Amino acid sequence: MATLAASQKKDARIDLRMTSAQKEEVELAASISGISMSQWVLENLLSCARETISRSNHTVLELEDFDAFVAALDAPMNPKLEAFVSQKTIWEEQ
């Protein structure tokens, strides 16, 4: 994980409520990793956030669904849609 640049100020907070057992588990994981609990939580929270964002930005299709998708892209455009997209936009009309 990239280190925080010296010029970046940590100016935001997240407060978490957890059980004592959960806190002990996080403290143990941080200790095993050799970093502070705050740093361990931050690194793992960001890793999970990035993974969630990445999954939301990608579409995975089965092979037959992909073939249908490509066929739809290659098919002739619906005449009504073609007429719509060929119209001038509001800012082009002025």
ZAMARGU-4260 file (C-alpha; in steps of 0.2 Angstrom, whole numbers, plus 5000, padded with zeros to 4 digits):
<rodrens>
0) 5000/5000/5000 | 5006/5017/4996 | 5012/5028/5010 | 5003/5044/5014 | 5012/5059/5006
5) 5018/5071/5019 | 5008/5085/5011 | 4992/5076/5014 | 4983/5081/5031 | 4972/5068/5039
10) 4957/5079/5043 | 4943/5067/5043 | 4937/5054/5056 | 4926/5038/5056 | 4921/5032/5073
15) 4917/5014/5075 | 4907/5005/5089 | 4912/4986/5092 | 4912/4973/5105 | 4927/4970/5116
20) 4930/4954/5107 | 4930/4962/5090 | 4942/4975/5096 | 4954/4962/5103 | 4953/4953/5086
25) 4958/4969/5077 | 4972/4973/5089 | 4979/4956/5087 | 4978/4957/5068 | 4987/4974/5069
30) 5000/4967/5081 | 5004/4952/5069 | 5005/4965/5055 | 5017/4975/5065 | 5007/4991/5063
35) 4995/5002/5073 | 4977/4997/5075 | 4972/5013/5066 | 4984/5010/5052 | 4978/4992/5050
40) 4960/4997/5050 | 4963/5011/5038 | 4973/5000/5026 | 4960/4986/5026 | 4945/4997/5025
45) 4952/5006/5010 | 4956/4989/5002 | 4939/4983/5004 | 4932/5000/4998 | 4942/4999/4982
50) 4937/4981/4979 | 4919/4985/4981 | 4920/5000/4969 | 4930/4990/4957 | 4916/4977/4957
55) 4903/4990/4954 | 4912/4997/4939 | 4914/4981/4929 | 4901/4970/4921 | 4905/4951/4919
60) 4895/4941/4907 | 4893/4923/4903 | 4900/4919/4886 | 4882/4917/4878 | 4876/4933/4886
65) 4892/4942/4879 | 4888/4935/4862 | 4871/4942/4863 | 4877/4959/4869 | 4890/4960/4854
70) 4876/4955/4842 | 4865/4968/4849 | 4879/4981/4846 | 4882/4975/4829 | 4864/4975/4824
75) 4856/4989/4814 | 4850/5004/4824 | 4832/5006/4828 | 4825/5019/4815 | 4817/5029/4829
80) 4834/5029/4839 | 4844/5033/4824 | 4833/5048/4821 | 4834/5054/4839 | 4853/5053/4839
85) 4855/5062/4823 | 4846/5077/4829 | 4856/5092/4834 | 4858/5095/4852 | 4851/5110/4861
90) 4868/5119/4861 | 4871/5115/4843 | 4854/5123/4838 | 4859/5140/4846
</rodrens>
